[in-house]
């Protein structure tokens, strides 16, 4: 999106910045997945599906 492009231009200046952004994105994705797997486990436990 345009907003993402603007953020990239503002914050990503070097190759190290790119690597740091990739690490942050990876950690964010991992945390999101863990959270949603936990929610699904709880729904399955509560509703037997």
N, C-alpha and C positions, 0 to 999 in steps of 0.2 A: 504494500500500500504506500501511498504518498507519505504518510506519517512515519512508517518504518524507514523509508528512504531518508527522510529528514534526520531521524535519529542516528542512522548510520553515518551520515555526513558530519553530524555534530560530534559524535563520540569515537568513531573508528578512524584513527589517523595512521596507525602503524600496524605491522604484521602482529606484533605482540597484543595490540588491542583486539585484533581479529581473534587470536587464540583465546584471550580472556573472555571475550563475548561468547565464543563457542563453548567454553567450559561452563559459563554461567547458564547458557541455554540448556546444556546437557543436564546440569543439576536441577534446573527448574522442571524440565520434562520428567526426570526421575521422581522428583517430589510429587508432581501432579499425578503420575501413574500410581505411586504408592498410596496416595490419599484416596484415589478412586477405587483401587483394589480393596482398600480397607472398608470403604463405604459399601462396595458390592458384597464383601464377606459378611458384613453386619446385616445387610438386607436379606441375604440368603439365610442367615441364622434366624432372624426374626420371622421370616415369612416362608420358610421351608421350600425354597425353589432353587 
